[in-house]
């Protein structure tokens, strides 16, 4: 008789719980595209890369509450160009504005250290680093001396 054991990795739980969840936890207020994410796992940490070009690091709000990591942004831009003398004597005015907002939430796995989450923003990619708890990291083998 053989025993088969199925275990679900922490990385799989990220995808199961969050990418298919289109409730109020993951949405865009403006019917624009929700930013894409890549989620990676190593022995020491989880990394979430969020594709958000054209933003500034001050445009983001990142928080952890009850083991749920939430990344959100609300950005409003406005520009105006005026030219009183057009080619044919007409008055020319151009005003453009845009508003973008989104929320992405992720349930942190049990082995994530929610107290040590950090984030950085570089070249359109917001990277959220979630360290693993020390007690859950794999330990190296140690030799036992026989007495």
C-alpha positions in Angstrom: 0.0 0.0 0.0 1.4 3.4 -0.8 0.5 6.7 0.7 0.1 9.7 -1.6 0.4 13.1 0.0 -0.7 16.4 -1.6 0.7 19.6 -0.2 -0.1 23.0 -1.5 2.8 25.4 -1.6 2.5 28.9 -0.2 2.9 30.3 -3.7 0.0 28.3 -4.9 -2.2 29.7 -2.1 -1.3 33.2 -3.3 -2.7 32.4 -6.7 -5.7 30.4 -5.5 -6.9 33.1 -3.1 -6.3 36.2 -5.0 -5.9 36.2 -8.7 -9.3 34.6 -9.2 -11.0 36.8 -6.6 -12.7 39.7 -8.4 -14.7 40.8 -5.4 -14.2 44.2 -3.8 -10.7 43.1 -2.8 -9.3 43.4 -6.4 -10.8 46.1 -8.5 -10.2 49.3 -10.5 -12.5 52.2 -9.6 -12.2 53.6 -13.1 -12.9 50.6 -15.3 -9.3 50.7 -16.4 -7.1 47.7 -16.6 -6.1 46.2 -13.2 -2.3 46.1 -12.9 -0.7 42.8 -13.7 1.3 41.0 -11.0 4.1 38.4 -10.8 4.4 36.5 -7.6 7.7 34.8 -6.8 8.9 32.6 -3.9 12.4 31.8 -2.7 13.6 30.0 0.5 13.8 33.4 2.3 10.9 35.5 0.9 8.0 36.2 -1.4 8.1 38.9 -4.0 5.2 40.6 -5.7 5.9 42.7 -8.7 3.1 45.0 -9.8 3.3 46.6 -13.3 2.4 50.2 -12.8 4.3 52.4 -15.3 3.8 56.2 -15.2 3.2 56.3 -11.5 5.4 57.8 -8.8 6.3 56.0 -5.5 4.1 58.5 -3.6 1.0 57.4 -5.6 0.8 54.1 -3.7 -0.6 53.0 -0.4 0.5 49.6 0.9 -0.8 48.2 4.1 -1.1 44.8 5.9 -4.1 44.2 8.1 -5.1 40.8 9.5 -2.7 39.0 7.2 -4.1 40.7 4.1 -1.6 42.8 2.0 -3.4 45.6 0.1 -1.7 47.7 -2.6 -3.8 50.6 -3.8 -3.3 53.8 -5.8 -5.3 56.9 -6.7 -3.8 59.2 -9.2 -5.3 62.3 -10.8 -3.5 64.4 -13.4 -4.6 67.6 -15.2 -2.9 69.7 -17.9 -4.1 72.8 -19.8 -2.8 74.5 -22.9 -4.1 77.9 -24.0 -3.4 79.9 -27.1 -5.4 83.0 -27.6 -4.3 83.5 -31.2 -4.9 80.5 -33.5 -3.9 80.3 -37.1 -7.3 81.6 -38.3 -7.9 84.0 -35.4 -9.9 81.4 -33.4 -9.4 80.9 -29.7 -7.7 77.6 -28.9 -7.9 75.9 -25.5 -7.0 72.3 -24.7 -7.5 70.8 -21.3 -6.9 67.1 -20.5 -7.3 65.2 -17.3 -7.1 61.6 -16.2 -8.0 59.7 -13.1 -6.7 56.2 -12.2 -7.4 54.1 -9.2 -7.0 50.4 -8.3 -6.8 48.1 -5.3 -5.1 44.7 -5.2 -5.3 42.5 -2.1 -3.4 39.3 -1.3 -3.9 36.9 1.6 -0.5 36.3 3.1 0.5 32.7 3.6 1.1 31.4 7.2 4.9 31.5 6.7 5.0 35.2 5.7 6.4 37.7 8.2 3.8 40.5 7.9 5.8 42.8 10.3 8.8 43.0 7.9 7.1 43.8 4.6 9.0 46.4 2.5 8.5 47.9 -1.0 10.4 49.7 -3.7 9.4 51.3 -7.0 11.7 51.4 -10.0 11.1 51.9 -13.8 7.4 51.2 -13.6 7.5 48.1 -11.3 6.4 48.2 -7.7 8.1 45.4 -5.8 6.7 44.2 -2.5 9.1 42.0 -0.5 7.5 39.7 2.1 10.1 37.9 4.2 9.4 34.4 5.5 9.3 33.8 9.2 12.6 32.5 10.6 11.0 29.3 12.0 9.6 28.3 8.7 12.7 28.7 6.6 14.4 25.4 5.6 17.3 24.5 7.8 20.5 23.0 6.5 21.4 19.5 7.4 23.7 19.1 10.4 25.8 16.1 11.2 25.2 14.4 14.5 28.2 13.1 16.3 28.0 9.5 17.6 29.4 9.1 21.1 
